[in-house]
Amino acid sequence: MRRSPSPTVTLTLVATVLLTTGCATSASTEVEGPLGIIALGNWTVTGKGSLTPETADAGMFAGSWVTGTNPGVGSIYQRMIERRPETDGHAANAGSGGARASALEGQASQGLAEVPVPELVVIGAIGGDIRCDGSDAENVAQFGEGMRSAIQAVVDASPKSRVVVTTQAGRPAQNEAILTPEQARKFAGKGRCDLYTPDGAWNPTGAAYLTGVIEAYEAEQSRVCAEFPQCSDDGGAGAAFVALPEYFSNDDFDHLNAIGQAAYADHVWPELEAVLDGE
């Protein structure tokens, strides 16, 4: 079932509202039982970074590791079609850039309007709420409320759907090994979460601080998720993902390119497949 990521395929994003891409749903309320997939969250689920000039015509979201339609990505949606062919055409991606958890409930409504009874709802929301200004400890509870509202909206509308909340992909410490000195300048500064000092030296204090902030939000996410029998976290799969330099393009070490999206889908699929199998 699992696919190895293709190092030569460049994928793009697909708009959820374009039926010609196959990502927007044509789902009917007559479907028996949960069917299809919805993605909620920020750039984590949108596939941002996989768009290139050569593939721009594919539209938004086609390169998303969650709902992507381009064959080489091996998205969760594509793998679900392999398991259950009638899933084809029942996918929606309501993710948006740097969206915060407060936007998730609205995204859930948008996604459910397209796929009313999804088999799986994937939420990738860590990142948009991170402040790195010393106020994250107080902000975590607000993040949790946004997450709770979204999950509640899903299970109220579709009680048999399964919801999976994902951890942040990788960990800040990985940057020390994959960034060149020139690339490191993007992450240099004097802030609490800066990974490099202004003179370009690796900043272990900043990396540790950012890691702690990320994990605080992840812990709150898991705590809220545990309140719902329909919800699971990803077992830390996202956090354990090890990024390689070739997973990024244009010196953008914030967003996975097509190769990275494919690698990430391959990495987290066992956890999501277990959820679909009821394990």
C-alpha positions as CSV (number, residue, x, y, z in Angstrom):
1,M,0.0,0.0,0.0
2,R,2.8,2.5,0.9
3,R,4.5,4.3,-1.9
4,S,8.0,5.6,-2.1
5,P,8.2,9.3,-2.8
6,S,9.3,10.1,-6.4
7,P,12.3,12.4,-6.5
8,T,11.5,13.6,-10.0
9,V,7.8,14.5,-9.8
10,T,7.0,18.1,-9.2
11,L,3.4,18.6,-7.8
12,T,1.2,21.6,-7.2
13,L,-1.9,22.7,-5.3
14,V,-5.6,22.3,-6.3
15,A,-8.6,24.5,-5.5
16,T,-11.2,22.7,-3.5
17,V,-13.9,24.3,-5.5
18,L,-12.8,23.2,-8.9
19,L,-14.6,19.9,-9.9
20,T,-12.2,19.5,-12.8
21,T,-9.3,18.8,-10.5
22,G,-11.0,15.9,-8.8
23,C,-10.3,17.4,-5.3
24,A,-13.6,19.0,-4.7
25,T,-16.3,16.7,-3.7
26,S,-19.4,15.7,-5.6
27,A,-20.6,13.9,-2.4
28,S,-24.3,13.3,-1.9
29,T,-26.1,13.0,1.4
30,E,-27.3,9.6,0.0
31,V,-23.9,8.1,0.6
32,E,-24.1,5.3,3.1
33,G,-21.6,5.7,5.9
34,P,-18.6,8.0,6.1
35,L,-16.9,8.6,2.8
36,G,-14.1,11.0,1.8
37,I,-11.5,13.3,3.5
38,I,-11.4,16.9,4.7
39,A,-8.2,18.9,5.5
40,L,-8.3,21.7,8.0
41,G,-5.5,24.0,9.3
42,N,-2.8,26.2,7.9
43,W,0.0,25.8,5.3
44,T,0.7,22.4,6.9
45,V,-2.2,20.9,4.9
46,T,-2.4,23.2,1.9
47,G,0.6,22.0,0.1
48,K,2.1,25.4,0.0
49,G,5.6,25.2,-1.4
50,S,4.8,22.5,-4.1
51,L,3.7,25.0,-6.7
52,T,6.1,25.7,-9.6
53,P,5.7,27.8,-12.8
54,E,5.6,24.5,-14.8
55,T,2.7,23.1,-12.9
56,A,0.8,26.2,-11.9
57,D,-2.2,25.3,-14.1
58,A,-3.0,22.5,-11.7
59,G,-4.3,25.0,-9.2
60,M,-4.3,25.2,-5.5
61,F,-4.0,22.1,-3.2
62,A,-3.0,19.5,-5.8
63,G,0.3,19.0,-4.1
64,S,-1.1,18.7,-0.6
65,W,0.0,15.6,1.3
66,V,-3.5,15.3,2.6
67,T,-5.8,15.9,-0.3
68,G,-3.5,16.2,-3.3
69,T,-4.6,14.9,-6.7
70,N,-1.3,14.8,-8.6
71,P,-0.3,11.1,-8.8
72,G,3.3,11.4,-7.6
73,V,2.4,12.9,-4.2
74,G,0.7,9.7,-2.9
75,S,-1.5,11.8,-0.8
76,I,-3.7,10.4,2.0
77,Y,-6.7,11.0,-0.3
78,Q,-5.1,9.0,-3.1
79,R,-4.3,6.2,-0.7
80,M,-7.8,6.2,0.6
81,I,-9.1,5.8,-3.0
82,E,-6.9,2.7,-3.4
83,R,-8.5,1.3,-0.3
84,R,-12.0,2.3,-1.3
85,P,-12.5,3.5,-4.9
86,E,-15.8,5.3,-4.2
87,T,-13.8,7.9,-2.2
88,D,-12.7,9.4,-5.5
89,G,-14.3,12.9,-5.8
90,H,-15.0,13.2,-2.1
91,A,-12.3,15.5,-0.8
92,A,-12.1,19.1,0.5
93,N,-9.2,21.2,1.6
94,A,-10.3,24.2,3.7
95,G,-6.8,25.0,4.9
96,S,-5.5,28.6,4.6
97,G,-1.9,30.0,4.9
98,G,-1.1,31.0,8.5
99,A,-4.6,30.2,9.8
100,R,-4.9,30.1,13.6
101,A,-7.0,27.6,15.6
102,S,-9.7,30.2,15.9
103,A,-10.4,29.7,12.1
104,L,-10.8,26.0,12.3
105,E,-14.5,25.9,13.1
106,G,-15.2,28.0,10.1
107,Q,-13.0,25.8,8.0
108,A,-14.9,22.8,9.3
109,S,-18.2,24.2,8.1
110,Q,-16.6,24.9,4.7
111,G,-15.2,21.4,4.4
112,L,-18.5,19.7,5.6
113,A,-20.4,21.7,3.0
114,E,-18.4,19.9,0.4
115,V,-17.9,16.5,2.0
116,P,-20.9,16.2,4.5
117,V,-19.9,12.8,6.0
118,P,-16.1,12.4,5.7
119,E,-14.4,9.2,6.7
120,L,-11.4,11.1,7.8
121,V,-10.7,14.7,8.9
122,V,-7.1,15.8,9.2
123,I,-6.2,18.9,11.2
124,G,-2.8,20.5,10.8
125,A,-2.9,23.6,12.9
126,I,0.3,23.9,14.9
127,G,2.2,27.1,13.9
128,G,-0.3,29.8,13.2
129,D,-0.8,30.5,16.9
130,I,2.8,30.5,17.9
131,R,3.9,33.9,19.1
132,C,7.5,33.5,20.5
133,D,7.1,36.7,22.5
134,G,6.8,35.1,25.9
135,S,3.0,35.0,25.8
136,D,2.6,31.4,24.4
137,A,1.9,29.9,27.8
138,E,-1.2,32.0,28.1
139,N,-2.2,31.5,24.5
140,V,-2.2,27.7,24.6
141,A,-5.6,27.5,26.2
142,Q,-7.1,29.8,23.6
143,F,-5.6,27.5,20.9
144,G,-7.2,24.6,22.6
145,E,-10.6,26.2,22.5
146,G,-10.3,26.8,18.8
147,M,-9.3,23.2,18.3
148,R,-12.2,21.9,20.5
149,S,-14.8,24.0,18.6
150,A,-13.6,22.6,15.3
151,I,-13.6,19.0,16.4
152,Q,-17.0,19.4,18.1
153,A,-18.4,20.9,14.8
154,V,-17.2,17.8,12.9
155,V,-18.5,15.2,15.3
156,D,-21.9,17.0,15.7
157,A,-22.3,17.0,11.9
158,S,-20.9,13.5,11.3
159,P,-20.5,11.4,14.4
160,K,-18.9,8.5,12.6
161,S,-16.1,10.5,11.1
162,R,-12.6,10.0,12.4
163,V,-10.5,13.1,13.3
164,V,-6.7,13.1,13.4
165,V,-4.7,16.1,14.7
166,T,-1.1,16.2,13.5
167,T,2.0,17.2,15.3
168,Q,4.4,19.8,13.8
169,A,6.6,18.3,11.0
170,G,10.1,17.8,12.3
171,R,11.9,19.7,15.0
172,P,13.9,23.0,15.0
173,A,17.2,21.2,15.8
174,Q,17.2,19.6,12.4
175,N,17.9,23.0,10.8
176,E,21.5,22.9,12.1
177,A,22.3,19.9,9.8
178,I,20.5,21.0,6.6
179,L,21.0,24.7,6.3
180,T,24.0,26.3,4.7
181,P,25.4,29.5,6.3
182,E,23.7,31.6,3.7
183,Q,20.4,29.9,4.2
184,A,20.7,30.2,7.9
185,R,20.5,34.0,7.7
186,K,16.8,33.7,7.2
187,F,16.5,32.3,10.7
188,A,19.0,34.6,12.4
189,G,18.1,37.3,14.9
190,K,17.8,38.1,18.6
191,G,14.3,36.8,19.2
192,R,13.4,34.0,21.6
193,C,12.8,31.5,18.8
194,D,15.6,32.5,16.4
195,L,17.6,29.5,15.4
196,Y,20.8,31.4,14.6
197,T,22.4,34.4,16.3
198,P,22.9,37.6,14.2
199,D,26.4,36.6,13.4
200,G,25.2,33.3,11.9
201,A,26.1,30.9,14.8
202,W,23.7,28.1,15.7
203,N,21.6,29.1,18.7
204,P,20.7,26.1,20.8
205,T,18.9,28.2,23.3
206,G,16.5,29.5,20.6
207,A,16.0,26.0,19.2
208,A,15.2,24.6,22.6
209,Y,12.8,27.5,23.4
210,L,11.0,27.0,20.1
211,T,10.8,23.3,20.6
212,G,9.2,23.8,24.0
213,V,6.7,26.2,22.6
214,I,5.7,23.8,19.8
215,E,5.4,20.9,22.2
216,A,3.2,22.9,24.6
217,Y,0.7,23.5,21.8
218,E,0.9,19.9,20.7
219,A,0.2,18.7,24.3
220,E,-2.9,20.9,24.4
221,Q,-4.0,19.6,21.1
222,S,-3.7,16.0,22.2
223,R,-5.5,16.8,25.5
224,V,-8.4,18.4,23.7
225,C,-8.5,15.6,21.1
226,A,-8.7,13.0,23.9
227,E,-12.1,14.5,24.9
228,F,-13.6,13.0,21.8
229,P,-13.8,9.3,21.1
230,Q,-13.7,10.1,17.4
231,C,-10.4,11.9,17.6
232,S,-6.8,10.6,17.6
233,D,-3.4,12.3,17.4
234,D,-0.8,11.1,14.9
235,G,1.3,9.3,17.6
236,G,4.0,11.9,17.1
237,A,4.6,10.9,13.5
238,G,4.8,14.4,12.3
239,A,7.3,15.4,15.0
240,A,9.5,12.4,14.1
241,F,9.7,13.4,10.4
242,V,13.3,14.1,9.3
243,A,13.5,16.6,6.5
244,L,16.2,16.6,3.9
245,P,17.5,19.6,1.9
246,E,15.8,18.3,-1.3
247,Y,12.4,18.5,0.4
248,F,12.5,22.2,0.0
249,S,12.8,24.6,-2.9
250,N,13.9,28.2,-3.6
251,D,15.7,28.2,-0.2
252,D,12.3,28.1,1.5
253,F,12.9,26.0,4.6
254,D,9.4,26.6,5.9
255,H,7.3,24.8,3.3
256,L,7.7,21.3,1.8
257,N,8.0,21.1,-2.0
258,A,6.5,18.3,-4.1
259,I,9.2,15.8,-3.1
260,G,8.8,16.7,0.5
261,Q,5.0,16.5,0.4
262,A,5.3,13.0,-1.1
263,A,7.9,12.0,1.6
264,Y,5.7,13.3,4.4
265,A,2.6,11.5,3.1
266,D,4.6,8.3,3.0
267,H,5.9,8.9,6.5
268,V,2.5,9.5,8.2
269,W,0.4,7.1,6.2
270,P,0.9,4.1,8.6
271,E,-0.6,6.1,11.5
272,L,-3.6,7.3,9.5
273,E,-4.2,3.9,7.9
274,A,-4.3,2.5,11.4
275,V,-7.0,5.0,12.3
276,L,-9.0,4.1,9.2
277,D,-8.7,0.4,10.2
278,G,-10.1,1.3,13.6
279,E,-6.8,0.4,15.5
